[in-house]
Amino acid sequence: MASGAAGFAVFAGLILVLAAVTSRLLGVRFSVGRAVLTGWAGLAAGFGVGYVVTRRQPGITPLVVVSAALATMVLTVVAALLSRSGGRPRAGGPLRPWLELAWTVRSTRRYLQLARIAAWHGLAGLFGGRSDPGTPGQLARRIRLVLEQAGPIFVKLGQAASTRTDLLPAPVTSELAQLQDRVPPAPWPQIQAVVERELGTGIGEVFDSVDPEPVATASLAQAHAARRRGGQPVILKVQRPGVGQQVTRDLGMIRRLTRRLESRAEWARDYHLAELGGGFADAVNEELDFGAEARNIAALAAMPTSATIRIPAVHTDISSRRLLVLERFDGPSIRDAGPLLDELGADRQALARELLGYLLNQILITGVFHADPHPGNVLVLPSGQLGLIDFGSVGRLDITQQAALRRLLVAVAQRDPTELYEAVTELAVTTGPGPEQLEQMLGAFMTGHLGPGMTPDAGLIRDLLSVLGRAGVAFPPVIVGVGRTLVILDGTLRTLAPGFDITGESQAFARQLAGEQLAPASLRDAATGELLTLLPVLRRLPRRADQISAALAGGRFTTNLRLFSDRHDVEVVATLVNRAVLALIGAALGGMSVIMLLAHGSPAVARGISLLQLFGYAGLFLSVTLLLRVVLEVLRPRQP
């Protein structure tokens, strides 16, 4: 018993010594768990090498120790590689190696499941095989079927892709638009557990009543009607149990798959699939944080409001990242509000005009807008007002983008291709035709859509994005989101007021906006702002001009170019040079060590080992150490 305990102590001590030595050699810090795991596996590998070399059970010999140290260092690098960010959940800090391994196994299982689904629908080539995806229509149908079977997150990906008419052809977007987010509700006990965990107390301590039946379900959350203590009617938006880890895994997979497809298939490069996947993953990650949605509501509520449009208040005292408590609006959606509108005697055209003006004002003036105004997100309240709900998708525009969009709207209203070209070039990155060709193309587009006797509709924006996308004009995702929002809004307004002319009303809004910008007060404010910006430059201009003219007259005018004047640039270059030098030294040392190991004729220092072989083994050990240090430096995340 005593000898067994002593042996275990020696074994454990050897593991810790191996971990400490390799951590010093590689310049990394070990957690206890990782030290035990890598040290134990490295020591086992050392004994294995000793057995292979000696053909008998080895003791703790120099060969075993050196082999164990090398194996431990290699395992440390592998653990660092597994710990790199790439879609793995990071809440609470770096994962333990065994959790990393479990995550990798689950991801591999999920990847194989997706590969089987793709192969079943004839898309095995997307995962490394050689198969023809077929015509755009056939490809679109196969992709839709694959996404439907892959799960809710992939369905949401297809729905998002269906709006990218600037990147995808019409057969693909129309097919993907048929995707429906059919998600059964999570059982109430699981939802109640999430609510109570977020509240930090029993549900009955905060609410008088909660309806176990959800009023709405989605892939990320579901909503329940409730009543707070005191009688206030509210809506509980609760994140579905376990959705965070599943979504993080699937989003990481979507990023990798879209990048892989774009690197392998020409059609995927044509459709910019990596951009679609990355933008979608970023948007869904934001939706996982209900705190972001609460901030979106607060931002919209702080802007100029309308007496006709209402936004729900947020109960911030009991809301959190996974639970959002909102003021409850009692009323049907626009889709089902016909009887109520008739009972109220509401002016549908006036309501539609008010809603359009409200959202256009958000897009063009304030820069923060509700990006998903479909009929289910607009309610008709008993007071005759309209209530906006679901602020998980909100767009944000900077001042330059707002100004360019205003120019675009005015250009369409005035049928001016030159002004339209100027607005498009401010909004997009052009990699296709030159300026003259692009302006001619826009002129032809306007002739075909805005000619005499033609009545433009909301499809104008979708067609414009599609034409420009095929011509190599790439818009930022937020600008594409504006086009998607206006197309969705067109359907909502036509549901609210059949026959409503969204294009005509938008043009009227644009003319009014242009008139306001040309008003004396607006021109004065704009001129004052520009002068205030230029004033410091104007004050310095005479002195600078005098200095330059004197230098030219005296022959002293010179220019000075300083390379690496920024400290950050110097640090980056120094880091790269250091890594390159270490890698070069390690590779050279490894090459010389191999030569010494193969040399003959040097004096022996021990049985079976010559002096050159001793130097060779030592040099090989140092070479591997240096190269592994370089690998770890590459894997180590750079601090900002």
Secondary structure, DSSP 8 states (H G I E B T S, - for coil): -HHHHHHHHHHHHHHHHHHHHHHHHHT----HHHHHHHHHHHHHHHHHHHHHHHSS---S-HHHHHHHHHHHHHHHHHHHHHTS-SS---TTSS--HHHHHHHHHHHHHHHHHHHHHHHHTT-GGGGTS-----SHHHHHHHHHHHHHHH-HHHHHHHHHHTT-TTTS-HHHHHHHTT---------HHHHHHHHHHHHTS-GGGTEEEE-SS-SEE-SSEEEEEEEETTS-EEEEEEE-TTHHHHHHHHHHHHHHHHHHHHHH-HHHHHTTHHHHHHHHHHHHHHHT-HHHHHHHHHHHHTS---SSEE---B-GGG--SSEEEEE---S-BGGG-HHHHHHHT--HHHHHHHHHHHHHHIIIIISEEES---GGGEEE-TTS-EEE---SSEEE--HHHHHHHHHHHHHHHHT-HHHHHHHHHHHSEE-SS-HHHHHHHHHHHHHHHHSTT----THHHHHHHHHHHHTTEE--HHHHHHHHHHHHHHHHHHHHSTT--HHHHHHHHHHHHHHHHHSHHHHHHHHHHHHHHHHHHHHHHHHHHHHHHHHHHTT-------TT-SHHHHHHHHHHHHHHHHHHHHHHHHHHHHHHHH-----EEETTEEHHHHHHHHHHHHHHHHHHHHHHHHHS----
